[in-house]
């Protein structure tokens, strides 16, 4: 007994050091183009996280302490794997000047405002000719981050601290949710100790981590039939990222009686109030134009789209993204509505709900033309409440896409993309068969 205990302690210490060391490398020592270092560090982080989260018995207190140290490492580094932070700071400065970030592209604005800090930020932007696409909760944080200082480093630090507040808010409500619903709180560590969430969500400031932190209380209150609070938190999550809109059909089909009317009335009013700046005609055009780019122009790490693009090129000699992208979006919407309708009688517990949500979000991802690593955060969160682990494995495999960022420029390796999706498909199908047989038995 003592031998096993000592062995587990040694493995725990080693895995902890490996986990934290990998996080330090990814947040402090690499740039986006140092793919070998990124690959090794991510592999170390995920291997250690798998041991600490799933393999070894350790207390919630230990895992909480580990997460706090991990967050500290992520907060103290400047975003290294994404240059989106410069657009966040740009939007923040516009807000301080009373200018809508949805009204002018950075290139248009700079033509008449060649002043600091815009002249320093503009060369670092990855989308200087596009309107901002970040909803109001994100814009509030961007504005807050530039309130006290024009320094990019200070703004990034402020944003990270605010992101952590939302992140920990989600953990607090996850604890409450586990007590009221009767499922194990330890399941949430599969999300909160996942390296993708820590590095991309906190370290590189992707708003999905805020969105999840708001969705957890939204569904906690929904489970308690506190529909007004649930609707307000859902509206805030949608006003962070639009992705939770895809979960609303399930909510609509499963809710009954007066509570449905109260929920959707509160949600509708809240969304109108939160999106008033976007809905203003001069702003709506820019916002919608930028959203349209995700369906008609941007391409990265796609699955079904790449197959259809290849077939379309063979038949016509042209890239038909302007037709394929919206077509896949329409098909995904239809499939999501179908899954939501079919799941309306299987909503009795958090596991059934999470399986439905995970399925809905995977449909969205498979139909997408652009799938960045941080897009997996929301389906990853719902997956940890289910017996399935292929989303967790996918959250590691998708980090291989950093190989595309070479010093000489961006070049996507389609064989790597093919390998990523095939492995996920094989493991996913195996898990579906395995757990289906378990239920039958």
matplotlib code that plots the C-alpha trace (Angstrom):
import matplotlib.pyplot as plt

x = [0.0, 2.8, 4.7, 1.7, 1.2, 4.8, 4.8, 1.7, 3.2, 6.4, 4.3, 2.1, 5.2, 6.8, 3.5, 3.0, 6.5, 6.0, 2.6, 3.8, 7.0, 5.2, 2.8, 5.8, 7.4, 4.1, 3.5, 6.9, 9.6, 8.1, 6.7, 4.1, 6.7, 8.7, 6.7, 9.0, 9.1, 5.3, 4.7, 7.0, 5.6, 2.0, 2.7, 4.3, 1.4, -1.3, 0.5, 0.9, -2.6, -4.0, -2.2, -3.2, -6.8, -7.8, -5.2, -4.1, -6.4, -5.8, -8.0, -10.0, -7.9, -4.7, -6.1, -7.4, -3.9, -2.4, -4.9, -4.1, -0.4, -1.1, -3.2, -0.4, 2.0, -0.5, -1.3, 2.3, 3.3, 2.4, 0.2, 2.8, 0.7, -1.8, -1.6, -5.3, -4.4, -3.4, -6.8, -8.3, -6.2, -7.0, -10.8, -10.3, -8.6, -11.4, -14.0, -12.2, -12.5, -16.2, -15.8, -17.6, -15.1, -17.8, -17.9, -14.3, -11.7, -8.3, -6.9, -9.7, -9.3, -5.5, -5.8, -7.1, -5.7, -1.9, -1.4, -0.2, -1.2, -2.7, 0.6, 2.3, -0.6, -1.4, 1.6, 0.9, -2.8, -3.8, -7.0, -6.4, -9.0, -11.9, -14.4, -14.4, -16.4, -16.2, -19.5, -20.3, -18.9, -15.6, -15.6, -16.3, -13.2, -11.1, -12.1, -11.5, -8.0, -6.9, -8.5, -5.5, -2.6, -1.7, 0.9, 0.0, 1.6, -0.5, -3.6, -2.9, -2.3, -5.6, -7.5, -6.0, -7.0, -10.6, -10.6, -9.6, -12.5, -14.9, -13.0, -13.1, -16.7, -17.5, -15.7, -17.6, -20.9, -19.7, -19.3, -22.8, -24.2, -22.5, -24.1, -27.6, -27.5, -25.7, -22.8, -19.2, -17.4, -14.1, -15.4, -14.9, -11.1, -11.1, -11.8, -10.1, -6.8, -6.9, -3.8, -5.7, -8.1, -5.2, -2.9, -5.4, -8.1, -6.1, -2.6, -3.7, -6.9, -9.6, -13.0, -14.4, -13.1, -15.3, -18.3, -18.0, -17.6, -21.0, -22.7, -22.1, -24.2, -26.8, -27.4, -27.0, -29.9, -31.8, -31.5, -33.0, -35.8, -34.6, -35.4, -34.8, -31.2, -30.6, -31.7, -29.6, -26.4, -27.2, -27.6, -24.2, -22.6, -24.0, -22.8, -19.3, -19.3, -22.3, -21.7, -24.3, -27.0, -26.8, -27.9, -31.1, -33.2, -32.6, -33.6, -36.7, -37.8, -37.2, -38.7, -42.4, -45.2, -44.8, -41.1, -40.4, -42.2, -40.4, -37.0, -37.2, -38.8, -36.0, -33.4, -34.8, -34.9, -31.4, -30.0, -31.6, -30.1, -26.7, -26.6, -28.0, -24.6, -24.3, -27.8, -27.3, -27.5, -24.0, -22.5, -24.5, -23.2, -19.6, -20.3, -22.3, -19.6, -16.9, -19.1, -19.7, -16.0, -16.0, -18.3, -17.1, -13.3, -11.5, -10.1, -8.2, -8.2, -11.6, -12.9, -16.0, -15.4, -11.9, -13.3, -16.1, -13.5, -11.4, -14.4, -15.5, -12.0, -11.9, -15.3, -14.9, -11.3, -12.3, -12.5, -16.3, -16.1, -18.6, -21.2, -19.9, -19.5, -23.1, -24.4, -22.6, -23.9, -27.5, -26.9, -25.5, -28.4, -30.9, -28.9, -28.7, -32.5, -33.0, -30.7, -32.3, -35.8, -34.8, -33.2, -36.3, -37.4, -33.9, -33.1, -33.6, -30.0, -26.8, -25.2, -28.0, -28.0, -24.2, -24.3, -26.8, -24.8, -21.6, -23.2, -24.7, -21.3, -19.4, -21.9, -21.0, -17.3, -17.5, -19.4, -17.0, -14.5, -12.2, -11.6, -9.0, -7.8, -9.8, -13.0, -13.0, -13.3, -17.1, -17.7, -14.7, -16.5, -19.7, -17.7, -16.2, -19.7, -20.1, -18.2, -16.7, -13.0, -12.5, -13.0, -10.2, -7.9, -9.0, -8.1, -4.5, -4.4, -5.7, -2.6, -0.6, -2.0, 0.7, 3.0, 1.3, 2.9, 6.4, 9.0, 8.8, 5.0, 1.7, 1.5, -1.2, -0.3, -3.4, -2.0, -1.8, -5.4, -6.4, -4.6, -6.2, -9.8, -9.3, -7.9, -10.7, -13.3, -11.9, -11.7, -15.1, -16.8, -15.1, -16.3, -19.8, -20.0, -18.4, -20.7, -23.7, -23.0, -22.5, -25.9, -27.5, -25.9]
y = [0.0, 2.4, 1.5, 2.4, 5.6, 6.7, 5.8, 7.9, 10.8, 10.7, 10.5, 13.4, 15.6, 14.7, 15.3, 18.6, 19.9, 18.8, 20.4, 23.7, 23.7, 23.2, 26.0, 28.3, 27.5, 28.2, 31.5, 32.9, 31.3, 30.7, 32.7, 31.5, 30.3, 28.1, 25.1, 22.4, 24.0, 24.5, 20.9, 19.5, 21.8, 21.1, 17.3, 17.6, 19.6, 17.3, 14.2, 15.6, 16.9, 13.5, 11.9, 14.6, 14.8, 11.2, 8.7, 9.6, 10.2, 13.7, 16.0, 18.9, 21.2, 20.0, 20.5, 24.0, 24.9, 23.6, 25.6, 28.8, 28.3, 27.6, 30.7, 32.8, 31.5, 32.3, 35.8, 36.9, 36.2, 38.3, 36.5, 34.6, 32.3, 34.8, 38.4, 39.0, 41.0, 44.0, 44.2, 44.0, 46.9, 48.8, 48.4, 49.5, 52.8, 53.5, 53.0, 55.6, 58.1, 57.4, 55.6, 52.4, 49.6, 48.3, 51.5, 51.8, 49.3, 50.0, 50.9, 53.5, 54.9, 55.3, 57.2, 60.2, 59.5, 58.8, 59.2, 57.1, 54.4, 53.6, 53.9, 51.5, 49.0, 49.0, 47.1, 44.3, 43.8, 40.5, 42.0, 45.7, 45.8, 44.1, 45.6, 44.3, 41.2, 41.0, 41.5, 43.9, 42.0, 41.6, 45.3, 46.3, 44.4, 45.9, 49.4, 48.6, 47.3, 50.6, 52.9, 53.5, 53.0, 53.1, 50.3, 47.2, 45.1, 46.7, 46.3, 42.6, 42.1, 43.8, 41.7, 38.5, 39.4, 40.1, 36.9, 35.0, 36.5, 35.1, 31.8, 31.4, 32.6, 29.5, 27.2, 28.6, 28.0, 24.6, 23.7, 24.8, 23.0, 19.7, 19.9, 20.7, 18.2, 15.3, 14.8, 14.7, 18.1, 16.4, 16.1, 19.8, 19.5, 17.9, 21.5, 23.6, 21.8, 21.4, 23.0, 24.3, 26.3, 27.7, 28.6, 29.8, 31.1, 32.9, 33.0, 34.2, 36.0, 34.2, 35.1, 31.5, 31.2, 34.1, 32.6, 29.3, 31.2, 32.8, 29.7, 27.6, 29.9, 30.2, 26.4, 26.2, 28.6, 26.9, 23.6, 25.3, 26.8, 30.3, 31.4, 35.2, 34.7, 31.9, 34.1, 37.0, 34.9, 33.3, 36.8, 37.8, 34.6, 35.3, 38.9, 37.5, 35.1, 34.2, 30.5, 29.8, 30.8, 27.2, 25.9, 27.9, 25.5, 22.8, 25.1, 26.1, 22.5, 21.3, 24.1, 23.9, 26.2, 29.7, 29.3, 29.2, 32.5, 34.2, 32.8, 33.9, 37.2, 38.0, 36.7, 38.8, 42.0, 41.4, 40.7, 43.9, 46.0, 44.3, 44.6, 48.1, 49.4, 46.6, 47.0, 50.7, 50.8, 52.3, 49.6, 46.6, 46.7, 46.4, 43.8, 41.6, 42.0, 40.7, 37.7, 36.9, 36.5, 33.4, 31.7, 33.1, 33.8, 32.4, 28.8, 27.0, 23.4, 22.5, 19.0, 18.6, 21.9, 20.9, 17.8, 19.8, 22.5, 19.8, 18.3, 21.8, 22.6, 19.4, 20.2, 23.9, 24.8, 27.4, 27.6, 27.7, 28.8, 31.6, 28.9, 26.0, 28.0, 29.3, 25.9, 24.1, 26.8, 26.1, 22.3, 22.7, 24.8, 22.2, 19.4, 21.4, 21.9, 18.2, 17.1, 19.7, 18.4, 14.8, 15.4, 17.2, 14.0, 13.3, 16.3, 14.8, 15.3, 17.2, 14.2, 13.9, 17.7, 17.7, 15.0, 16.9, 20.2, 18.4, 16.9, 20.3, 22.0, 19.2, 19.6, 23.3, 22.6, 19.9, 22.3, 25.2, 26.6, 28.0, 26.0, 27.5, 25.6, 27.7, 26.9, 23.6, 25.1, 25.0, 21.5, 20.4, 21.8, 19.9, 16.7, 16.5, 16.0, 12.9, 9.6, 10.6, 11.6, 12.1, 15.9, 16.0, 14.1, 16.4, 19.5, 18.1, 17.1, 20.5, 22.1, 20.5, 23.1, 25.5, 23.7, 25.8, 29.0, 28.9, 31.7, 32.1, 32.5, 30.6, 27.2, 24.7, 21.0, 19.3, 15.8, 16.9, 18.1, 14.8, 12.9, 15.1, 14.4, 10.7, 10.0, 11.9, 10.1, 6.7, 7.3, 9.0, 6.1, 3.6, 5.5, 5.8, 2.0, 1.2, 3.3, 2.3, -1.4, -0.5, 1.1, -1.9, -4.2]
z = [0.0, 1.0, -2.2, -4.4, -2.5, -2.8, -6.5, -7.1, -5.2, -7.3, -10.5, -9.4, -8.6, -12.0, -13.9, -12.1, -13.0, -16.6, -16.8, -15.4, -17.3, -20.6, -19.8, -19.0, -22.3, -24.2, -22.4, -22.0, -24.3, -27.8, -30.7, -33.1, -35.7, -33.3, -34.2, -32.8, -29.3, -29.4, -30.4, -27.6, -25.0, -25.8, -25.9, -22.4, -21.1, -22.4, -21.3, -17.8, -17.7, -18.7, -15.8, -13.3, -14.5, -15.3, -14.1, -10.6, -7.6, -6.2, -4.2, -5.6, -3.4, -5.1, -8.5, -7.5, -6.3, -9.5, -11.6, -9.7, -10.4, -14.0, -14.4, -12.8, -15.5, -18.2, -16.9, -16.5, -20.2, -23.2, -25.8, -27.9, -30.1, -31.4, -32.7, -32.0, -28.9, -31.1, -32.5, -29.0, -27.9, -31.2, -30.5, -26.9, -27.9, -30.4, -27.7, -25.5, -28.4, -28.7, -32.0, -32.9, -33.8, -36.2, -38.2, -39.6, -40.7, -39.2, -42.6, -43.2, -39.7, -40.0, -43.2, -41.3, -37.8, -38.1, -34.4, -31.4, -30.5, -33.9, -35.8, -33.4, -33.5, -37.2, -38.5, -36.1, -37.0, -38.8, -40.2, -41.0, -43.8, -41.8, -39.4, -35.8, -35.2, -31.4, -29.6, -26.7, -23.7, -25.4, -26.4, -22.8, -21.7, -24.5, -23.5, -19.8, -20.6, -22.2, -19.7, -17.6, -20.0, -23.6, -23.1, -25.1, -22.3, -19.6, -21.6, -22.2, -18.5, -17.6, -20.1, -18.7, -15.2, -16.3, -18.3, -15.1, -13.2, -15.7, -15.8, -12.0, -11.9, -14.1, -11.7, -8.7, -10.4, -11.6, -7.9, -7.2, -10.2, -9.3, -5.8, -7.0, -9.9, -8.2, -10.7, -9.8, -9.6, -10.5, -14.1, -14.6, -14.2, -17.6, -18.8, -16.2, -16.4, -20.1, -21.7, -24.7, -22.4, -20.3, -23.2, -25.8, -23.4, -20.8, -22.3, -25.7, -24.7, -26.8, -25.6, -25.6, -22.0, -21.0, -22.8, -21.0, -17.7, -18.4, -19.8, -16.7, -14.4, -17.3, -17.2, -13.4, -13.0, -15.7, -13.8, -10.8, -13.0, -12.2, -15.8, -15.5, -14.2, -16.7, -19.6, -18.5, -18.2, -21.6, -23.2, -21.7, -23.1, -26.6, -26.3, -25.8, -28.6, -30.9, -30.6, -27.8, -30.2, -31.5, -28.1, -28.0, -30.2, -27.7, -24.9, -26.8, -27.6, -24.0, -21.9, -21.1, -20.0, -18.7, -18.0, -21.7, -22.3, -19.4, -20.4, -24.1, -23.3, -20.9, -23.3, -26.2, -24.2, -22.8, -26.3, -27.7, -25.0, -25.3, -29.1, -29.5, -30.7, -33.2, -34.5, -35.3, -39.2, -39.6, -37.4, -38.5, -42.0, -40.9, -38.3, -40.8, -43.5, -41.2, -40.1, -43.8, -44.3, -42.1, -44.6, -47.9, -47.6, -44.6, -44.8, -42.0, -40.6, -42.2, -42.8, -45.0, -46.6, -47.8, -49.5, -51.2, -52.2, -53.8, -55.7, -56.8, -58.1, -60.1, -61.7, -62.3, -61.9, -59.3, -55.5, -54.8, -51.2, -51.8, -52.5, -50.4, -47.2, -46.9, -48.2, -45.3, -42.9, -44.0, -43.8, -40.3, -39.2, -40.4, -38.7, -35.4, -35.4, -36.1, -33.2, -30.9, -31.8, -31.4, -28.0, -26.5, -24.6, -23.3, -21.1, -17.6, -16.5, -17.3, -19.1, -21.7, -22.2, -22.6, -25.2, -27.2, -26.9, -27.8, -30.9, -31.9, -31.6, -33.5, -36.4, -36.4, -36.4, -39.2, -41.4, -40.8, -43.3, -40.5, -37.3, -35.0, -31.9, -29.4, -31.3, -29.5, -26.0, -25.8, -27.1, -24.9, -21.9, -22.5, -23.3, -19.8, -18.4, -20.6, -20.7, -24.1, -24.3, -28.0, -27.6, -25.1, -27.5, -30.3, -28.1, -28.3, -31.9, -33.1, -31.6, -34.4, -36.7, -35.4, -37.9, -40.5, -39.1, -40.6, -40.4, -44.2, -44.0, -43.5, -45.3, -44.3, -44.3, -45.5, -44.7, -41.1, -41.2, -42.7, -39.9, -37.2, -38.4, -39.1, -35.7, -34.0, -36.2, -35.4, -31.6, -31.7, -33.5, -31.2, -28.1, -29.4, -30.0, -26.7, -24.6, -26.6, -25.8, -22.1, -22.0, -23.7, -21.2]

ax = plt.figure().add_subplot(projection="3d")
ax.plot(x, y, z, "-o")
ax.set_aspect("equal")
plt.show()
